[in-house]
Amino acid sequence: MKALVVYESLFGNTEAIARAIADGLGDAFEVRLAEAREIPSADGADLLIAGAPTHAFGLSRPGTRKDAARQGEVRPGTADVGLREYLDVSPALPGLAAATFDTRINKTFVPGSAAHKAHRRLRRLGCRMVRGPESFRVEGTTGPLVAGELERARNWASGIAADWSPVVTAEGQRRR
Ligand SMILES: Cc1cc2nc3c(=O)[nH]c(=O)nc-3n(C[C@H](O)[C@H](O)[C@H](O)COP(=O)(O)O)c2cc1C
C-alpha cells in the first residue's frame, strides 16, 4: 500500500505534524512525504493525506505567505506554491482515499480551518474522505506546537492505518 503525505509549512510546525503522520501510518504503508511546492503526483497512491497551516481562516495565498515572512523566518521556497495552488492543478482523483489536516492557533474562538477547505476541495476532486478534517494546535503564529500534538498526530494516522487492515477472504486473498 502506498500513501502520499503532502504538506505546506512556513515555520515548520505543519511539517513536524506531517512527519508524525507519516510515522503513524507505520509499516502498513510505503509513505512518500512531499511538500506541496514539489507538486507530487498522487498516481499509484492508495491514500492521500494533505495538510497546511491555517491562514486567514483557510488555505494560504501568496499574500498571507508574504505576511508570514514579515512575522518570522520562513522555510525556503515556500512563497509561491502552497496547498491551495497544489489543489488548483491537481487532476481529478476519483475514489482515492484521502484525509486532511491543518495547524492553527490554540484559541477556542478563532474560526476557520485550512483542513476544512482542503477537505472540500479533495471531495470535489472525487476523493473518498476517510476522516473528517483534523486540526493540530500551535501556541503562536510561528509555533511551537502545543504539547502532545505530535503524539496526537501519530495516533490519528495510526487510526487511519488500522482501518485499512486488509480483510482476509475465504480464499486467503487480501482485499479492501
Ligand atoms: C498570515 C497569517 C494568517 C494566519 N491566520 C490564521 C487564522 O486565521 N487562524 C488560525 O488559527 N491561525 C492563523 N495563523 C497562524 C497559523 O496557523 C500558524 O502560523 C501555523 O499553524 C504555523 O504552521 P507552519 O509552521 O507550518 O507554518 C495565521 C498565520 C499567518 C502567518
The ligand as an SDF file (V2000), in Angstrom:
LIG
                    3D

 31 33  0  0  0  0  0  0  0  0999 V2000
   -0.7710   35.4900    7.5850 C   0  0  0  0  0  0  0  0  0  0  0  0
   -1.2140   34.5170    8.6350 C   0  0  0  0  0  0  0  0  0  0  0  0
   -2.5680   34.3170    8.8730 C   0  0  0  0  0  0  0  0  0  0  0  0
   -2.9860   33.4090    9.8610 C   0  0  0  0  0  0  0  0  0  0  0  0
   -4.3190   33.2120   10.0660 N   0  0  0  0  0  0  0  0  0  0  0  0
   -4.7240   32.2940   10.9940 C   0  0  0  0  0  0  0  0  0  0  0  0
   -6.1080   32.0130   11.1720 C   0  0  0  0  0  0  0  0  0  0  0  0
   -6.9870   32.5580   10.5130 O   0  0  0  0  0  0  0  0  0  0  0  0
   -6.4640   31.0960   12.1140 N   0  0  0  0  0  0  0  0  0  0  0  0
   -5.5300   30.4280   12.8630 C   0  0  0  0  0  0  0  0  0  0  0  0
   -5.9140   29.6030   13.6810 O   0  0  0  0  0  0  0  0  0  0  0  0
   -4.2050   30.6630   12.6930 N   0  0  0  0  0  0  0  0  0  0  0  0
   -3.7840   31.5760   11.7800 C   0  0  0  0  0  0  0  0  0  0  0  0
   -2.4550   31.8040   11.5910 N   0  0  0  0  0  0  0  0  0  0  0  0
   -1.4810   31.0360   12.3730 C   0  0  0  0  0  0  0  0  0  0  0  0
   -1.0140   29.8370   11.5470 C   0  0  0  0  0  0  0  0  0  0  0  0
   -1.9900   28.8580   11.5370 O   0  0  0  0  0  0  0  0  0  0  0  0
    0.3200   29.3220   12.0840 C   0  0  0  0  0  0  0  0  0  0  0  0
    1.2880   30.2670   11.6910 O   0  0  0  0  0  0  0  0  0  0  0  0
    0.6260   27.9470   11.5210 C   0  0  0  0  0  0  0  0  0  0  0  0
   -0.1790   26.9720   12.1250 O   0  0  0  0  0  0  0  0  0  0  0  0
    2.0690   27.5800   11.7010 C   0  0  0  0  0  0  0  0  0  0  0  0
    2.2990   26.4790   10.8660 O   0  0  0  0  0  0  0  0  0  0  0  0
    3.6330   26.3760    9.9920 P   0  0  0  0  0  0  0  0  0  0  0  0
    4.7710   26.4530   10.9950 O   0  0  0  0  0  0  0  0  0  0  0  0
    3.5690   25.0490    9.3630 O   0  0  0  0  0  0  0  0  0  0  0  0
    3.6550   27.4940    9.0250 O   0  0  0  0  0  0  0  0  0  0  0  0
   -2.0170   32.7010   10.6230 C   0  0  0  0  0  0  0  0  0  0  0  0
   -0.6530   32.8970   10.3490 C   0  0  0  0  0  0  0  0  0  0  0  0
   -0.2460   33.7810    9.3710 C   0  0  0  0  0  0  0  0  0  0  0  0
    1.2170   33.9560    9.1040 C   0  0  0  0  0  0  0  0  0  0  0  0
  1  2  1  0
  2  3  1  0
  2 30  2  0
  3  4  2  0
  4  5  1  0
  4 28  1  0
  5  6  2  0
  6  7  1  0
  6 13  1  0
  7  8  2  0
  7  9  1  0
  9 10  1  0
 10 11  2  0
 10 12  1  0
 12 13  2  0
 13 14  1  0
 14 15  1  0
 14 28  1  0
 15 16  1  0
 16 17  1  0
 16 18  1  0
 18 19  1  0
 18 20  1  0
 20 21  1  0
 20 22  1  0
 22 23  1  0
 23 24  1  0
 24 25  2  0
 24 26  1  0
 24 27  1  0
 28 29  2  0
 29 30  1  0
 30 31  1  0
M  END
$$$$
